[in-house]
Amino acid sequence: MTFLWLLLAVFVVSWGLTLVLRRYALANSLMDTPNERSSHSVPTPRGGGVAIVVSFLLALLILRGLDLMSVATLVGLLGSGLLVALIGFADDHGHIAARWRLLGHFAASVWALYWLGGSPAVTIFGVTLDPGWIGNILFVLYLVWMLNLYNFMDGIDGLASAEAISVCLAMLLVYWFGAHLELAWGPLALVAAVAGFLSWNYPPAKIFMGDAGSGFLGVVLAGMSIEAASKSPELLWSWLIMLGVFIVDATWTLMRRLLRGEKVYEAHRSHGYQYASRKHRSHKTVMLASITINFVWLMPLSIAVACGWISGFFGMAVAYAPLIIIARTYKAGESEQVV
């Protein structure tokens, strides 16, 4: 019962703080004005993701106080998430050169991985490997990519929020089937924090998340996946499967743009979800489609991997195959001049 009250409090704090941030943005003209790179048509306040950051970090402190989270996990998620959020907040209110943002992202990722115990063991086709220092490098890159791809995928109303909520809720079922419910507290708290913000971000959005919120969500979700992998290697694959909608779209788009020699750090509208939202003339349709994919397609495969019914690599390959087809169908990464 205490935890239910905590979830309600986190939701209320997030909802109320988003309202305050929206009024602050309107009063100080912190608006996202539509341009040729935008997926919206009406000037909209930005920076609402700070409500997610504050409410979730407060929840982490309470979870530690209730002895539902280890000190290492608390410090790892709090420190890395706060640094990424501060970098995003500063960028939302001005501009930070890409190289300095990236340096900060690497620092946050190294911090998270250190406190989460370093590179976890990885199971491939039933063989458990300890990747050592090579694994540390790869997992730091994973954290950096996740926080940046989450930023890239936060381009239409409600999508980034709905992804975080649906992935975390699905992982709760994965933890239940896999007998790892001790890992459920963090995802549950994140659901409550994001749900409060989504009340204002649901299409048509009254406020945008901004870099502070999107980068924060990316590094926290990646951090929770590493924490889960340290308990059971199969759970890393389960997380990678559940995050497939974002991972496939962002990675496929990045690769296509790199092959054309484009500056990948510049704003664009060539992600698959952006083409889809323009084709269907609806942000809500794309958001609901991603939720449906998560629960109907990705969650059963994620559960099967966690329970050992199929191998993690095979499960991820099966999960990603139709997502790649969808990305190709919606022209992800193709030049906007060509489409």
Protein Blocks (a to p, Z undefined) as FASTA:
>chain_A
ZZmmmmmmmmmmmmmmmmmmmmmmmmnopacdddfkbcbfbdcdehklmmmmmmmmmmmm
mmmmnopacfklmmmmmmmmmmmmmmmmmmmmmccdfklmmmmmmmmmmmmmmmnopaad
ddeehiacdekjmlmmmmmmmmmmmmmmmmmmmmbghklmmmmmmmmmmmmmmmmmnopa
klmmmmmmmmmmmmmmmmmmpccdfbdfbjmlmmmmmmmmmmmmmmmmmmomklmmmmmm
mmmmmmmmmmmmmmmmmmnopafkbccfkbfklmmmmmnopaklmmmmmmmmmmmmmmmm
mmmmmnopacfklmmmmmmmmmmmmmmmnogoiafklZZ
